[in-house]
Amino acid sequence: MTAEAALSVAVPDIAHESRAQRIWRRLWRRKGSIVGAAIVGFFVAVALFAPWISPYEPAKADWLQVRKWPSALHLMGTDEIGRDVMARMIWGARASLLAGLVSVSIAMCIGVPVGLLSGYCRGWIDQILQRITDAMLACPFLILAIALAAFLGPSLTNAMIAIGISTVPIFVRLTRGQVLSVAVEDYVEAARAVGNPHWRIALRHVFPNVVPPLLVQATLSIAMAILTEASLSFLGLGQQPPAPSWGSMLNTAKNYLEQQPWMAFWPGIAICFVVLGFNLFGDGLRDALDPKES
């Protein structure tokens, strides 16, 4: 076998890779993103299969098993009214992941069109929209979410709406910046020169090229939304008892830290891991979608 033939066998022909194959290859080379995806996949599976893997009803109290240490009967122990902590952890994963996905979806549905309109139209429309965005950014994210959740009332649905609205400025700014960068490219000028209407240029030529950064930001924002939902539930503004939530479990556990530390350990470690998983996967996705990467 000649050296050229050996080289052609040893080195894959990446010139004919599809975009999806190229992104997957880049993701696979980054072990952190694989670890993050595995963590996220684990929690998603737990949330989806909660009715089948939960050992007990999450809201069922057993006054004979109040604050029991972890055992073969209750692998993660029991809480202050005898509810199984593992069952509440499993069902609480649903509330946390749902809060992350729904709130970020709300933020994208509002922020992306506003940012696209602001960046493409510019002029007085851009000025008005950006001043509104500046006003929202002037208030710290968590403070704004708490204020909106308190105004709307304590519930998981209202907490998701509050988090989504608080996240809107992030997507407005990101979309606007990407649109301003893409709108001056040659292919956009060519589309404009041949007489394409503005709506077609914005939707067919500009928007598809700003999607990758938005996907990365969405992944990272889900982690932030999960953490914020836990904070709101801890303050009594999120998921309401007896429905399980990691944040409300921490709120209860703070009263028993010295005697029953496991009540705080399990929801705390779950929040840390799911946030870490989304952040690791988001970082890897950002590198994989970077056109400068080989």
GUTOR-66358 format. One line per field, with one value per residue (C-alpha): residue number from 0; residue in one letter; x, z, y. Coordinates in steps of 0.2 Angstrom, whole numbers, plus 5000, padded with zeros to 4 digits. Example, Ala and Ser with C-alpha at 12.3 -4.5 7.8 and 13.67 -1.06 7.14 Angstrom:
<nodes>
i c(0;1) .
aa c(A;S) .
x c(5062;5068) .
z c(5039;5036) .
y c(4978;4995) .
</nodes>
This chain:
<nodes>
i c(0;1;2;3;4;5;6;7;8;9;10;11;12;13;14;15;16;17;18;19;20;21;22;23;24;25;26;27;28;29;30;31;32;33;34;35;36;37;38;39;40;41;42;43;44;45;46;47;48;49;50;51;52;53;54;55;56;57;58;59;60;61;62;63;64;65;66;67;68;69;70;71;72;73;74;75;76;77;78;79;80;81;82;83;84;85;86;87;88;89;90;91;92;93;94;95;96;97;98;99;100;101;102;103;104;105;106;107;108;109;110;111;112;113;114;115;116;117;118;119;120;121;122;123;124;125;126;127;128;129;130;131;132;133;134;135;136;137;138;139;140;141;142;143;144;145;146;147;148;149;150;151;152;153;154;155;156;157;158;159;160;161;162;163;164;165;166;167;168;169;170;171;172;173;174;175;176;177;178;179;180;181;182;183;184;185;186;187;188;189;190;191;192;193;194;195;196;197;198;199;200;201;202;203;204;205;206;207;208;209;210;211;212;213;214;215;216;217;218;219;220;221;222;223;224;225;226;227;228;229;230;231;232;233;234;235;236;237;238;239;240;241;242;243;244;245;246;247;248;249;250;251;252;253;254;255;256;257;258;259;260;261;262;263;264;265;266;267;268;269;270;271;272;273;274;275;276;277;278;279;280;281;282;283;284;285;286;287;288;289;290;291;292;293) .
aa c(M;T;A;E;A;A;L;S;V;A;V;P;D;I;A;H;E;S;R;A;Q;R;I;W;R;R;L;W;R;R;K;G;S;I;V;G;A;A;I;V;G;F;F;V;A;V;A;L;F;A;P;W;I;S;P;Y;E;P;A;K;A;D;W;L;Q;V;R;K;W;P;S;A;L;H;L;M;G;T;D;E;I;G;R;D;V;M;A;R;M;I;W;G;A;R;A;S;L;L;A;G;L;V;S;V;S;I;A;M;C;I;G;V;P;V;G;L;L;S;G;Y;C;R;G;W;I;D;Q;I;L;Q;R;I;T;D;A;M;L;A;C;P;F;L;I;L;A;I;A;L;A;A;F;L;G;P;S;L;T;N;A;M;I;A;I;G;I;S;T;V;P;I;F;V;R;L;T;R;G;Q;V;L;S;V;A;V;E;D;Y;V;E;A;A;R;A;V;G;N;P;H;W;R;I;A;L;R;H;V;F;P;N;V;V;P;P;L;L;V;Q;A;T;L;S;I;A;M;A;I;L;T;E;A;S;L;S;F;L;G;L;G;Q;Q;P;P;A;P;S;W;G;S;M;L;N;T;A;K;N;Y;L;E;Q;Q;P;W;M;A;F;W;P;G;I;A;I;C;F;V;V;L;G;F;N;L;F;G;D;G;L;R;D;A;L;D;P;K;E;S) .
x c(5000;5007;5009;4995;4983;4987;4984;4968;4962;4969;4962;4943;4937;4928;4925;4910;4903;4885;4883;4874;4889;4902;4893;4891;4910;4914;4903;4910;4928;4923;4921;4914;4899;4896;4896;4884;4873;4873;4868;4854;4848;4848;4837;4825;4823;4819;4806;4798;4797;4793;4776;4785;4801;4794;4793;4779;4766;4776;4762;4758;4762;4766;4766;4775;4790;4793;4811;4818;4836;4840;4837;4832;4813;4817;4833;4834;4825;4809;4804;4795;4778;4785;4784;4797;4811;4816;4799;4798;4815;4809;4793;4802;4813;4797;4794;4812;4814;4797;4801;4817;4810;4794;4802;4815;4802;4792;4808;4813;4795;4795;4814;4819;4806;4808;4827;4825;4814;4825;4841;4834;4823;4835;4830;4817;4810;4827;4828;4811;4814;4831;4826;4813;4826;4838;4825;4822;4841;4843;4834;4844;4837;4832;4825;4814;4809;4804;4794;4784;4781;4775;4764;4756;4754;4763;4762;4773;4764;4766;4784;4788;4780;4790;4806;4802;4798;4814;4825;4817;4831;4845;4837;4833;4851;4858;4847;4849;4868;4868;4856;4867;4882;4873;4863;4879;4885;4886;4872;4860;4865;4863;4845;4841;4848;4837;4821;4817;4804;4811;4801;4808;4826;4824;4816;4824;4842;4845;4836;4843;4861;4857;4849;4865;4870;4852;4852;4868;4860;4844;4854;4863;4847;4838;4851;4848;4829;4830;4841;4829;4813;4822;4825;4807;4800;4812;4804;4787;4783;4785;4778;4766;4765;4761;4767;4785;4799;4817;4817;4802;4811;4826;4814;4808;4824;4832;4823;4831;4849;4857;4846;4841;4854;4849;4833;4843;4857;4847;4838;4854;4865;4851;4850;4869;4871;4857;4863;4881;4875;4866;4881;4893;4882;4880;4898;4901;4887;4894;4911;4903;4892;4907;4911;4929;4931;4938) .
z c(5000;4995;5008;4999;5000;5018;5022;5013;5024;5040;5038;5036;5022;5031;5015;5011;5029;5031;5044;5056;5055;5057;5073;5080;5077;5086;5101;5102;5103;5118;5133;5144;5132;5132;5151;5151;5139;5149;5165;5156;5148;5165;5173;5157;5158;5177;5174;5159;5168;5185;5187;5184;5194;5209;5224;5233;5230;5232;5242;5253;5271;5284;5302;5307;5296;5300;5297;5295;5290;5273;5273;5262;5264;5260;5250;5253;5269;5273;5276;5291;5288;5282;5263;5254;5249;5233;5226;5229;5221;5205;5203;5207;5192;5182;5189;5187;5169;5164;5172;5162;5145;5146;5153;5140;5126;5132;5132;5114;5107;5113;5112;5096;5085;5094;5092;5074;5071;5080;5071;5054;5054;5064;5065;5077;5080;5086;5097;5106;5108;5114;5127;5134;5134;5144;5156;5159;5160;5173;5186;5191;5184;5200;5208;5192;5192;5211;5208;5193;5202;5218;5207;5197;5213;5219;5207;5195;5180;5186;5191;5173;5166;5177;5173;5154;5154;5164;5152;5136;5136;5135;5118;5112;5114;5107;5092;5088;5088;5077;5065;5064;5060;5047;5038;5030;5022;5003;5001;5011;4999;4984;4990;4992;4975;4966;4973;4988;5000;5017;5026;5015;5017;5036;5037;5024;5023;5040;5053;5049;5051;5069;5075;5081;5094;5100;5103;5113;5123;5126;5133;5145;5149;5154;5167;5174;5173;5183;5197;5197;5199;5213;5221;5219;5226;5241;5244;5242;5225;5214;5215;5230;5242;5243;5225;5225;5220;5223;5229;5241;5248;5252;5260;5272;5275;5281;5298;5300;5294;5310;5314;5296;5284;5270;5267;5260;5253;5239;5231;5233;5224;5210;5207;5206;5194;5182;5181;5178;5165;5155;5156;5150;5136;5131;5131;5120;5108;5107;5101;5089;5081;5079;5060;5064;5072;5062) .
y c(5000;5017;5031;5041;5026;5023;5042;5041;5026;5033;5051;5052;5062;5076;5087;5077;5077;5084;5098;5086;5074;5088;5094;5077;5074;5090;5086;5068;5075;5086;5074;5088;5090;5071;5070;5085;5076;5060;5070;5079;5063;5054;5068;5068;5050;5051;5064;5055;5038;5045;5036;5019;5021;5030;5018;5028;5041;5058;5066;5051;5054;5040;5046;5031;5035;5053;5059;5041;5039;5031;5013;4998;5003;5022;5023;5042;5043;5052;5070;5079;5070;5053;5055;5046;5058;5047;5048;5067;5069;5059;5069;5085;5082;5085;5102;5108;5102;5108;5125;5126;5121;5131;5147;5147;5144;5159;5169;5164;5166;5184;5189;5181;5190;5207;5205;5201;5216;5227;5222;5221;5237;5248;5266;5272;5254;5249;5263;5260;5242;5243;5256;5244;5231;5242;5246;5227;5224;5238;5226;5211;5195;5186;5202;5204;5186;5187;5203;5196;5179;5188;5199;5185;5174;5158;5143;5134;5141;5159;5155;5149;5165;5176;5167;5168;5186;5190;5180;5189;5204;5191;5184;5201;5207;5191;5190;5209;5208;5192;5200;5216;5205;5194;5208;5216;5199;5198;5185;5196;5211;5200;5194;5212;5217;5205;5212;5200;5208;5212;5199;5186;5192;5192;5175;5165;5173;5181;5171;5154;5160;5167;5151;5142;5155;5155;5136;5138;5152;5142;5127;5139;5148;5132;5129;5147;5144;5128;5137;5151;5140;5132;5149;5154;5137;5140;5157;5149;5157;5142;5124;5124;5110;5095;5095;5090;5102;5103;5121;5118;5102;5113;5126;5112;5104;5120;5117;5100;5102;5096;5081;5076;5082;5070;5080;5095;5084;5075;5090;5101;5089;5086;5105;5106;5091;5096;5114;5107;5095;5109;5121;5107;5103;5121;5124;5109;5114;5132;5124;5112;5125;5137;5137;5141;5124;5110) .
</nodes>
